[in-house]
Amino acid sequence: MVQNNVLGLRTACALVLALAAATATAADAPTLAIRGFCPVSIVQSKQWVAGDESITTVFDGHEYRFASEKDRETFLDDPVAFAPAFGGDCIVTWKRTGKRVPGKLEHGVFYDGRMFLTASAKDQDAFRQKADEYGLADLAFEGRSPIALVKDGETVRGKAKHALVHDGFRYHFATTAERKAFLADPQEYAVDGRHLELAMGEATIDVAGKSACAFCDHKVWPLLSEGELGLAVEAKDGTVYVVEHAETKYVDLYNARFDGITLRVEGREIKRQGKFVWVVPDRLVKE
């Protein structure tokens, strides 16, 4: 499972809240989140505890109420761990149609400790069937820096320690300077139709080859999995395909990557450099 401790520092949360406070108007006042229930009680105790109207905070455009001051402090230490992912909207509907539809408490599901609200029982089942896909879908540009992507058209892996949440999406940045640039003009770099086209790419991959360790054997890293050595598929023509997220989506195959087994990978190409191609997989199987 991917760890989602994106905003572990209270100071990181304070920067986002300060930006929201500076730009807010009466017309875009924060909406009440999860019907006023305490998010800390839901996540930690799996209990529906009404929040106190006098114990609140605003995070990413939503007002949260808490059962106690202690719960409020716990939330501020790591908002992403307790606030509904994707701003409470249904990530399944967005992934399928590109439209944002509010999720419902009665159709909630947990992934890696985080709360996701889906729009229907059907969407809830769909999430459970493909939890690794939907559970990471709120990570904008699949963890790549939006600054490098939008300004320079370059693929640069962001880092969780330089992260923030904007309009439900989690953004990773390569440096603190990039993070500040985003905060100064979020509309320039935030996810929209134009930027999604940049992020998703057009080329599709369907290739078979021998498994290998991306870094150990070829001295290249995955772009989206910080700290992982990576899994590679070596095609007969000499092309090396680096498979993103293999360590979480295909654990058994990832652990067997040193054995030189034959694998078939299908998915989207996100970067090509020389003989190396980085792929976000839709399918990875042993042949």
Backbone torsions as a table, in degrees:
resi	resn	phi	psi	omega
1	MET	NA	144.0	177.7
2	VAL	-81.4	134.0	177.2
3	GLN	-78.2	134.3	-174.2
4	ASN	-111.6	38.4	-180.0
5	ASN	-86.0	64.1	-170.2
6	VAL	-73.5	-39.4	-177.2
7	LEU	-121.8	66.2	-175.5
8	GLY	-73.9	-13.3	-177.6
9	LEU	-104.9	134.3	-179.3
10	ARG	-63.3	-30.5	179.5
11	THR	-65.1	-34.1	178.1
12	ALA	-63.5	-43.0	177.8
13	CYS	-63.2	-40.4	-177.3
14	ALA	-61.0	-36.5	179.1
15	LEU	-64.4	-42.8	179.6
16	VAL	-65.8	-42.3	179.9
17	LEU	-64.8	-36.4	179.2
18	ALA	-65.5	-39.6	177.6
19	LEU	-63.3	-43.6	-180.0
20	ALA	-62.9	-41.6	-178.6
21	ALA	-66.8	-34.7	-177.0
22	ALA	-72.3	-25.9	-174.3
23	THR	-108.7	-7.3	-175.5
24	ALA	-70.5	148.8	174.0
25	THR	-132.5	173.1	179.4
26	ALA	-61.5	-29.2	-177.0
27	ALA	-73.1	-26.1	-178.8
28	ASP	-119.7	45.2	176.5
29	ALA	-61.4	149.4	-177.4
30	PRO	-61.4	142.6	177.1
31	THR	-90.4	151.1	-179.2
32	LEU	-73.1	126.4	-177.0
33	ALA	-89.2	147.3	174.9
34	ILE	39.5	43.7	174.1
35	ARG	57.9	22.7	176.8
36	GLY	85.4	4.4	176.2
37	PHE	-74.1	153.8	-178.9
38	CYS	-76.5	117.6	-177.7
39	PRO	-65.7	-31.4	-179.9
40	VAL	-67.4	-40.7	177.5
41	SER	-64.1	-39.3	-179.9
42	ILE	-64.0	-48.5	-174.8
43	VAL	-73.9	-45.2	-174.4
44	GLN	-80.1	-40.2	-173.5
45	SER	-112.2	-6.6	-175.9
46	LYS	55.3	40.9	179.5
47	GLN	-125.0	144.5	177.9
48	TRP	-90.6	97.8	-179.2
49	VAL	-113.9	124.1	-179.3
50	ALA	-65.1	136.4	177.1
51	GLY	-81.1	158.0	179.2
52	ASP	-87.4	128.8	-178.6
53	GLU	-61.1	-20.0	-179.0
54	SER	-93.4	-4.5	-180.0
55	ILE	-119.5	93.4	-172.1
56	THR	-137.9	168.2	167.1
57	THR	-155.1	163.5	177.9
58	VAL	-113.6	129.3	177.6
59	PHE	-136.5	124.3	176.7
60	ASP	50.0	43.6	174.0
61	GLY	84.7	6.2	-179.4
62	HIS	-124.1	141.8	175.4
63	GLU	-93.0	129.6	178.5
64	TYR	-112.9	139.2	176.7
65	ARG	-112.5	149.9	-173.2
66	PHE	-129.4	153.4	-179.0
67	ALA	-76.0	-20.3	-178.8
68	SER	-157.7	166.1	175.8
69	GLU	-64.4	-35.2	178.8
70	LYS	-62.1	-41.8	177.7
71	ASP	-63.6	-38.4	178.1
72	ARG	-62.5	-44.5	179.3
73	GLU	-64.8	-37.9	177.8
74	THR	-62.4	-42.3	177.7
75	PHE	-61.3	-46.9	-177.0
76	LEU	-65.3	-26.0	177.1
77	ASP	-67.3	-29.7	-178.1
78	ASP	-159.3	75.3	-175.9
79	PRO	-56.3	-36.6	-176.5
80	VAL	-64.0	-28.7	-179.7
81	ALA	-71.1	-21.0	-172.8
82	PHE	-118.9	-32.4	178.2
83	ALA	-70.3	143.7	176.5
84	PRO	-56.9	134.0	179.5
85	ALA	-61.8	150.4	177.6
86	PHE	60.0	33.1	177.5
87	GLY	64.1	19.1	-178.8
88	GLY	86.3	-2.4	176.9
89	ASP	-81.2	162.5	-176.7
90	CYS	-79.2	111.4	-178.2
91	ILE	-69.8	-27.5	179.4
92	VAL	-67.4	-46.1	178.4
93	THR	-62.4	-43.5	-179.4
94	TRP	-64.7	-43.1	-179.2
95	LYS	-63.0	-34.5	-176.0
96	ARG	-84.2	-37.6	-171.7
97	THR	-121.7	-15.4	-175.3
98	GLY	81.5	5.5	-179.8
99	LYS	-104.5	145.2	179.1
100	ARG	-97.6	120.7	-179.5
101	VAL	-126.8	131.7	-179.4
102	PRO	-58.6	137.8	174.2
103	GLY	-83.6	168.3	-178.2
104	LYS	-120.3	142.0	-178.9
105	LEU	-58.9	-37.4	-177.0
106	GLU	-71.7	-9.5	178.1
107	HIS	-118.9	36.5	179.5
108	GLY	-81.9	158.7	177.8
109	VAL	-150.2	149.6	178.8
110	PHE	-105.7	137.4	174.3
111	TYR	-135.0	121.7	179.1
112	ASP	52.9	36.0	177.5
113	GLY	86.0	-7.3	-178.3
114	ARG	-98.5	148.8	-178.4
115	MET	-93.8	123.4	174.5
116	PHE	-115.1	135.8	177.3
117	LEU	-109.1	121.4	178.5
118	THR	-103.7	166.4	-171.5
119	ALA	-85.8	-17.8	-176.1
120	SER	-157.1	169.1	176.5
121	ALA	-63.2	-34.9	178.0
122	LYS	-64.1	-43.7	178.2
123	ASP	-67.3	-35.8	177.7
124	GLN	-61.5	-44.6	177.9
125	ASP	-64.7	-40.0	179.5
126	ALA	-62.4	-40.5	178.1
127	PHE	-61.0	-47.0	-177.1
128	ARG	-62.9	-33.1	-179.3
129	GLN	-72.8	-29.4	-179.9
130	LYS	-130.9	54.3	-173.8
131	ALA	-61.0	-38.8	-178.6
132	ASP	-66.3	-30.8	178.8
133	GLU	-75.2	-51.9	-176.5
134	TYR	-73.8	-30.7	-178.6
135	GLY	-68.2	-16.9	179.0
136	LEU	-111.0	1.5	-172.9
137	ALA	-71.0	-17.1	178.4
138	ASP	-86.0	0.6	176.6
139	LEU	-83.4	104.8	-173.3
140	ALA	-60.2	137.1	177.8
141	PHE	55.2	26.1	177.7
142	GLU	53.5	36.2	174.6
143	GLY	90.2	0.0	178.4
144	ARG	-83.1	153.2	-179.0
145	SER	-67.0	122.1	178.0
146	PRO	-67.3	-27.9	-179.8
147	ILE	-65.4	-51.2	-179.8
148	ALA	-65.1	-36.7	-177.5
149	LEU	-69.0	-47.1	-175.5
150	VAL	-77.1	-43.5	-176.3
151	LYS	-75.8	-44.1	-170.1
152	ASP	-115.7	-6.6	-177.1
153	GLY	67.9	23.4	-177.1
154	GLU	-105.7	149.5	177.3
155	THR	-96.9	109.6	-179.8
156	VAL	-127.7	125.6	-179.4
157	ARG	-69.3	127.7	175.2
158	GLY	-82.7	171.7	-179.5
159	LYS	-123.4	140.8	-177.9
160	ALA	-62.4	-27.9	-178.7
161	LYS	-72.2	-17.2	174.9
162	HIS	-111.5	66.6	-170.9
163	ALA	-129.0	162.1	172.7
164	LEU	-158.8	170.7	176.6
165	VAL	-116.4	132.7	177.4
166	HIS	-138.4	122.1	178.2
167	ASP	53.2	38.9	175.9
168	GLY	90.4	-19.4	-179.0
169	PHE	-91.1	141.4	172.2
170	ARG	-91.3	131.7	178.8
171	TYR	-117.5	134.9	174.0
172	HIS	-110.2	140.8	-179.1
173	PHE	-124.7	153.1	-179.3
174	ALA	-76.1	-29.0	-176.8
175	THR	-143.2	166.1	175.2
176	THR	-67.8	-31.0	178.7
177	ALA	-63.7	-40.1	177.2
178	GLU	-64.6	-39.7	179.6
179	ARG	-61.8	-42.4	178.8
180	LYS	-65.6	-37.6	178.5
181	ALA	-63.2	-38.4	177.6
182	PHE	-65.5	-46.0	-179.5
183	LEU	-61.3	-32.3	-179.8
184	ALA	-71.3	-27.5	-178.2
185	ASP	-153.1	68.8	-174.7
186	PRO	-61.2	-31.8	-177.8
187	GLN	-66.3	-23.4	179.1
188	GLU	-72.0	-30.9	-171.4
189	TYR	-116.9	-11.0	-176.1
190	ALA	-70.1	161.7	-179.5
191	VAL	-62.1	128.5	167.3
192	ASP	-149.6	-173.4	-176.1
193	GLY	-59.6	-41.6	-178.6
194	ARG	-64.1	-44.4	-176.7
195	HIS	-73.1	-32.5	177.3
196	LEU	-63.1	-36.0	177.7
197	GLU	-63.4	-40.5	176.5
198	LEU	-62.7	-41.2	-174.2
199	ALA	-72.6	-38.9	-172.3
200	MET	-77.0	-31.2	-177.6
201	GLY	74.7	171.9	-176.8
202	GLU	-119.4	-33.4	-174.3
203	ALA	-72.0	136.1	175.3
204	THR	-109.9	152.1	-175.6
205	ILE	-121.5	137.5	170.5
206	ASP	-147.6	100.0	-172.2
207	VAL	-148.5	152.3	177.1
208	ALA	-119.0	152.5	178.8
209	GLY	-179.0	-175.6	-178.6
210	LYS	-84.8	142.3	178.9
211	SER	-76.2	152.5	178.6
212	ALA	-158.9	171.7	173.7
213	CYS	-91.9	123.5	-174.8
214	ALA	-57.5	-49.7	-177.0
215	PHE	-82.2	-45.1	-176.0
216	CYS	-59.8	-41.3	-174.7
217	ASP	-96.2	-24.5	-172.8
218	HIS	-130.9	-2.0	176.8
219	LYS	59.3	36.4	172.1
220	VAL	-126.5	150.3	-178.0
221	TRP	-107.6	154.3	165.6
222	PRO	-61.8	150.0	179.9
223	LEU	-82.0	-30.0	-168.0
224	LEU	-110.9	-4.8	-177.0
225	SER	-118.0	88.0	-175.5
226	GLU	-60.8	128.4	175.7
227	GLY	87.2	-3.5	-179.3
228	GLU	-96.2	145.0	179.0
229	LEU	-76.1	-27.0	172.3
230	GLY	89.3	157.3	175.3
231	LEU	-110.8	136.2	178.2
232	ALA	-122.0	151.9	172.7
233	VAL	-117.5	118.4	-177.2
234	GLU	-94.6	109.0	-179.0
235	ALA	-78.7	161.9	-178.0
236	LYS	-64.4	-26.8	-179.2
237	ASP	-82.6	3.6	178.7
238	GLY	95.5	-9.0	177.4
239	THR	-70.9	138.8	179.2
240	VAL	-113.0	120.6	-178.6
241	TYR	-102.2	118.4	178.4
242	VAL	-91.5	119.8	-173.1
243	VAL	-94.0	114.0	-179.1
244	GLU	-74.0	148.8	174.9
245	HIS	62.3	15.1	-178.3
246	ALA	-62.6	-31.8	-176.8
247	GLU	-67.9	-19.3	178.8
248	THR	-109.9	-33.6	-176.2
249	LYS	-88.3	-28.4	-175.9
250	TYR	-136.5	66.0	-170.4
251	VAL	-59.9	-46.1	-177.3
252	ASP	-63.7	-42.9	179.0
253	LEU	-68.5	-36.3	178.1
254	TYR	-62.4	-44.5	-179.2
255	ASN	-67.5	-23.3	-179.7
256	ALA	-97.4	12.6	-173.3
257	ARG	-65.0	-22.7	-179.9
258	PHE	-78.4	-7.9	-172.3
259	ASP	-87.4	-3.6	179.2
260	GLY	66.7	34.3	179.2
261	ILE	-77.7	157.0	179.1
262	THR	-85.4	124.3	-178.6
263	LEU	-123.8	149.2	171.2
264	ARG	-116.1	127.9	178.6
265	VAL	-117.5	133.2	174.9
266	GLU	-124.8	136.1	-180.0
267	GLY	169.7	-159.1	-176.8
268	ARG	-104.9	133.9	173.2
269	GLU	-77.7	129.3	177.6
270	ILE	-114.1	-13.9	176.1
271	LYS	-162.9	145.0	175.8
272	ARG	-135.2	128.8	-179.6
273	GLN	-146.4	109.6	-177.0
274	GLY	61.9	-129.0	-179.6
275	LYS	-86.1	1.3	-175.6
276	PHE	-101.8	137.5	177.3
277	VAL	-132.3	128.5	178.2
278	TRP	-97.9	132.7	-171.6
279	VAL	-129.3	132.0	167.0
280	VAL	-91.7	112.6	-170.3
281	PRO	-80.2	141.7	165.7
282	ASP	-96.2	-22.6	-177.6
283	ARG	-157.2	136.4	174.2
284	LEU	-141.9	117.8	-175.6
285	VAL	-135.7	157.2	175.6
286	LYS	-87.2	134.6	179.1
287	GLU	-107.1	NA	NA
